Amino acid sequence: MSVGLIALLDDIAALAKVAAASLDDIAGQAAKAGAKAAGVVIDDAAVTPRYVTGFSAARELPIIGKIAVGSLKNKLLILLPAALILSLVAPQAITPLLMIGGLFLCYEGVEKVYGLVLPHAAHAHESALEATSLDAQSLEDEKVAGAIKTDFILSAEIMAITLAAVPAGSIFAQAFILAVVGLGITVMVYGGVALIVKADDLGLMMARAQTAPMLRAIGRGLVTGMPYFLKALGIVGTAAMIWVGGGIIVHGLEAYGVAGLAHLIHDAGEVAVHAVPLLASVLRWTVEAAGAGIVGIVAGLITIPVAAYVISPMWRYLKSLLPRRRGKEALADGKK
């Protein structure tokens, strides 16, 4: 065996020892990074159940399974390598990309609030976008594809938040942490969604129990309570989007030297803590989250008209150019 190969094996053994010794530390870092992405996770869990609405009970779990597989592909096959390459090639791009993602979260959250405040206008807009003649299989495929696209955006934000939270170090440790967070969040979100969408079926089965009055009462409670729980989950998810998005923007501005908002929110938290010392940690978190939420609402209100009057018309114009270009190419091929 050559000396070079022996040295390589020795280096690999040393790396394995370091990895084994730091496994607890890596697990701790993964847990912390996952916690920082909690707001996006809550929204992911709140968004997904609507994609199985309108389908038979037998199709709910298969649809969630398809979305979960698509989510894993998003995180592990596309976003994880992209995040690692970005951290190596252009680490300075992580903060602006995080801010863009935060702005998108604010936009999505505030747009949902708009839908609650003006439901008729929001419903008319959604109806105009829905396809009208689809068979059951193509409708299911379209729902799954739409859910995976939405998941890609949320997953990108989760992976970016995780990467920003991971301290600089070995690329293998970063990859391991990203993979652990991505896999853990996917299992947690879609496992939770599966439990949520099947809870009413379980409640119905329990409500039909003939010999257990207590079981019937619990079942009726599940059937009656699940619609309210889903509504509450949607509200929490929307609030989390706005709060997390606003917090990302505030921290991003602070990283670029614009620290006024961050200081203002921090000072407001300190005032609340001094006012009621017994609830110091709770009040600090509440006030700082509310401050980030206000920033998120303002950012979302600004981006809605920008999306409607600038981004959307530009996107429609670019899409309209594509058929013309294809038509010209087909015409040129015909002349040949």
JOLIN-V623236 format. One record per helix or strand. SS is the DSSP state (2 for helix, 1 for strand). FROM is the first residue (numbers start at 1). LEN is the number of residues. If there is no record, write none. Layout:
ss=SS from=FROM len=LEN
ss=SS from=FROM len=LEN
This chain:
ss=2 from=3 len=19
ss=2 from=23 len=14
ss=2 from=38 len=15
ss=2 from=57 len=33
ss=2 from=93 len=25
ss=2 from=119 len=11
ss=2 from=136 len=30
ss=2 from=171 len=37
ss=2 from=213 len=43
ss=2 from=260 len=16
ss=2 from=277 len=59
